Amino acid sequence: MIDVDGAVFRPGEPGYDTGRDGFQLAGRHRPEVVVAAAGAADVRAAVEYAATRDMPVAVQATGHGLAVTAEHGVLVSTRAMTGVRVDVAARTAWVEAGTRWRQVIEEAARHGLAPLSGSSPHVGVVGYTLGGGLGLLARRYGYAADHVRAVEIVTADARPRRLVPGDELFGALLGGGGNFGVVTGMEIGLVPVTRLYGGGLYFPASAEIVAAWRDWTATVPDGLTSAVGLIPVPDVPEAPGPLRGRHVAHVRIAHLGEAAEGDRIVAPLRAAGPVLADTLRELPFTESASISNDPEAAHAYAGTGVLLDGLDPAAAFGLADPGAEVPCIVQVRHLGGALAGPSPALVGHRDARYVLHVVTPLDGRDPGAVRAAHRSLAGTLKGAGTFLNFQYGPATAEQVRAAYDPGAYRELVRLKTAYDPANLFRFNHNVPPAG
Ligand SMILES: Cc1cc2nc3c(=O)[nH]c(=O)nc-3n(C[C@H](O)[C@H](O)[C@H](O)COP(=O)(O)OP(=O)(O)OC[C@H]3O[C@@H](n4cnc5c(N)ncnc54)[C@H](O)[C@@H]3O)c2cc1C
């Protein structure tokens, strides 16, 4: 018996299946119990139930970042915990564990503020931020994790704790993913942004255009954050005419400035090749999802993210071969600026210059074979480390370790051993306890 305000479902009961539904269809948790938590007290009750029975605990908000499926234990679904409270004077928002970025974007915009959200507003605030959180304004403001003011969490001893900067677990949580407990809410910093200059420039995909983008990134101010995606656009009627059936390079831009200045900065890039489509404009932050146009429908995918000290355009273009046995959508994001700054958050490799991310829609392909192909492709890049937010599906122990600077990884292991010695929270990009 678990005494909760939300609901508890066991296999076969109505509600069990919807309780474990998520965006990622490559796998699905199959726990002994789903706790659809209505609030922090329910989370505490679920963790206490699990801890007293030595049952591991999985957590799911949206399912965008499913790492390892739980085949037993307790799944805490935070989907119904969606409270958001903006403190205008403090420029912060208190968000409950199941909140998606879209809600915070809309609430914050009413007060002339914006959160450090990423390319998709459907992603969960907490999962994204625990993995660092690489957003549209990242080069100006750093990782979302750098702006967290307080975290409320239930640790493996079923104790609710409020953590603030200076507490030993605080920095480890912000970068260490879901390894230390179930976060019930978070106070995040907001920034005074209402409009930006942004959108996309589409070119025929080539190594030359990737090289032109890379060279251009060396010239842009920190207020401009950009990425390039190499995407095979399907030959279907819904695809925009000029892109339909083509392999395109989609440069995504978010610039904190006015259109005239943005146009001036972007001019050399616009001249770098034949532009198939150009959606750059001044836009309200509430429309920032249109910059990347990430998929909104649940599907099955696998992917990995590699942090790089430099970008080899031919190598990046080579990974994107649409005719490959495991075809990959490749995306490279420009890092630097405030991302390289000091922070209590244990996000690794802050001096990396780019993060390269490969994703393959599974479309019936064998996930294991796709992941092996990704690991092998990633190996050829000689990256500085892994970016775990872009690891879709299980990571190897080496990939997890490579996400952190060695001292930070040792600290994560020390804290994991102290706070979760039985590895209750293991269905994630796991940092196992020592021993
Ligand atoms: C389309 C798409 C776009 C994306 N864009 C970006 C981007 O721009 N920048 C970026 O940095 N990342 C991005 N991501 C990655 C995303 O941030 C991660 O996948 C993140 O883990 C998703 O969190 P979630 O809560 O939405 O997903 P979920 O699958 O619900 O959660 C993922 C994991 O986060 C942990 N977790 C979630 N909630 C809690 C909690 N309350 N307490 C403890 N642990 C918890 C758990 O380990 C859980 O398994 C994107 C992913 C997708 C699919």
The ligand as an ORCA input file, in Angstrom:
! r2SCAN-3c Opt
* xyz 0 1
  C      13.567     16.655    -29.336
  C      14.584     16.863    -28.220
  C      15.209     18.102    -28.071
  C      16.150     18.307    -27.068
  N      16.800     19.512    -26.965
  C      17.735     19.691    -26.004
  C      18.460     20.913    -25.897
  O      18.245     21.843    -26.670
  N      19.410     21.018    -24.933
  C      19.659     20.011    -24.043
  O      20.510     20.184    -23.161
  N      18.997     18.842    -24.110
  C      18.053     18.659    -25.077
  N      17.412     17.467    -25.175
  C      17.765     16.406    -24.239
  C      16.923     16.477    -22.967
  O      17.309     17.587    -22.203
  C      17.159     15.203    -22.159
  O      16.705     14.099    -22.913
  C      16.446     15.225    -20.813
  O      16.862     14.118    -20.035
  C      14.952     15.183    -20.986
  O      14.317     15.317    -19.754
  P      12.770     14.952    -19.644
  O      12.355     15.130    -18.242
  O      12.046     15.673    -20.713
  O      12.760     13.406    -20.057
  P      12.515     12.095    -19.164
  O      12.784     10.960    -20.091
  O      11.194     12.141    -18.495
  O      13.659     12.140    -18.086
  C      14.975     11.856    -18.467
  C      15.784     11.491    -17.262
  O      15.972     12.645    -16.454
  C      16.000     12.269    -15.100
  N      14.886     12.945    -14.422
  C      13.793     13.491    -14.977
  N      13.026     14.055    -14.020
  C      13.656     13.838    -12.845
  C      13.383     14.163    -11.494
  N      12.286     14.822    -11.135
  N      14.274     13.794    -10.549
  C      15.385     13.124    -10.879
  N      15.703     12.776    -12.124
  C      14.847     13.135    -13.102
  C      15.822     10.767    -15.025
  O      17.086     10.144    -14.975
  C      15.141     10.463    -16.331
  O      15.400      9.152    -16.786
  C      16.468     17.244    -26.175
  C      15.843     16.003    -26.328
  C      14.917     15.798    -27.343
  C      14.309     14.443    -27.519
*
